[in-house]
Amino acid sequence: MYAENLSPVALCCVPYRVSGECVNDPLRLNIAQGFPILKFNRLFSIAPMMDWSDHHCRYFWRLLTKQALLYTEMVTTGALIHGDRERFLHFNPEEHPVALQLGGSDPAELARCARWAEEWGYDEVNLNCGCPSDRVQSGMFGACLMAQPELVADCVKAMVDACNIPVTVKHRIGIDEMESYGELTGFIEPIAAAGCSVFIVHARKAWLQGLSPKQNREIPPLNYPWVYRLKQDFPQLTIVINGGIHGIEECRGHLQYVDGVMIGREAYQNPWMLAEVDSGLFGMDKMVDSRDDVIAGLIPYVEGQLDRGVHLNHITRHILGLYQGVPGARKFRRHLSENAYKKEAGIEVLIGAWEQVKNHDARSASYGASV
Ligand SMILES: Cc1cc2nc3c(=O)[nH]c(=O)nc-3n(C[C@H](O)[C@H](O)[C@H](O)COP(=O)(O)O)c2cc1C
């Protein structure tokens, strides 16, 4: 019954470990409860990134891949409860499947926000237990929560009880003095028992003192084997690996061991790699054949946003890496950087930048997606 409900996407990916993906997934429960059937899987997702993965950026990514699961930037419970909720929760319908990432540590507040996530139409709500910034630590959320698995379990239980969309957790393999694999499983076990079946694991620990968030994404060494081992030890859980992954071939390698791959910086800095995701990982048709197709698809969106008073630069800042590796890429970037921030900047700025690189893509097909 469940297998029949799986999208062709999931079925076509049998070589990978999708078969185990949803065994304990809340979505499966949703099916039993009459909620919509699974419309996405977690083979490939794009990471939550503050200041980067906003709704304009996600719309742009969606022109490159239909299948990737997209994550919002982290939004704190405080911002949703006391701030401009409409603004923080807004997304374009085209972005589905899209997950809202929350930062917080108060079970009642997180439950409230998880309910809003469902009401707003998000496909998943994720709790951030991996972000190491000072601001986040003083608010008692993010990576410092790894020291408090029972509190995270309480948060997750409150969220699961409050909504019918999957509640997932993104975390590190440890923080500070947490050195052992046993401490990592000690974090996961109570949270899984509380109803979370999807763990997105950034495969490096975080040092909460002495390293900046940026350094915490680069300096602690990656430890992929621990993440693979989690899947072996908890086969009923969906384990998604994250950290330092580039390109489709690397994704395929990880998917031999885990259920899904999440990519952050590479997707942002070299978005054209996303054009290979649907065909290379999901066995589906590509969304676009060239970068020019992406710009052509983006123009109506940009025009619509400009009409609503959105500043051009708020959208085009996310596309600077699109032509990376193609002749004219530098001119494309420079044209946008020098003009899109101007108050009166209109669609002609994007078109002007495009003129610098247009058609080069087809002429330089040999550059390929990985350049
Ligand atoms: C600019 C930036 C902002 C980030 N913001 C968040 C965030 O809001 N929430 C979160 O869980 N992780 C955040 N991260 C971490 C990423 O989600 C991801 O775990 C990390 O970059 C490692 O993946 P990568 O090597 O594929 O980039 C951020 C990363 C970057 C580069």
The ligand as a Gaussian input file, in Angstrom:
#p B3LYP/6-31G(d) Opt

LIG

0 1
 C       25.869000      31.390000       5.145000
 C       25.478000      30.151000       5.940000
 C       24.401000      30.233000       6.794000
 C       23.993000      29.089000       7.516000
 N       22.860000      29.160000       8.287000
 C       22.377000      28.020000       8.843000
 C       21.111000      28.002000       9.498000
 O       20.376000      28.992000       9.539000
 N       20.704000      26.830000      10.064000
 C       21.471000      25.692000      10.013000
 O       21.050000      24.649000      10.519000
 N       22.656000      25.688000       9.385000
 C       23.109000      26.804000       8.789000
 N       24.280000      26.769000       8.084000
 C       25.019000      25.502000       7.976000
 C       24.563000      24.741000       6.736000
 O       23.197000      24.399000       6.820000
 C       25.388000      23.445000       6.553000
 O       25.161000      22.607000       7.662000
 C       26.887000      23.735000       6.456000
 O       27.159000      24.812000       5.582000
 C       27.651000      22.485000       5.982000
 O       27.190000      22.086000       4.707000
 P       28.016000      22.445000       3.355000
 O       29.435000      22.004000       3.593000
 O       27.347000      21.655000       2.273000
 O       27.933000      23.921000       3.182000
 C       24.707000      27.876000       7.376000
 C       25.792000      27.835000       6.497000
 C       26.175000      28.947000       5.771000
 C       27.338000      28.852000       4.810000

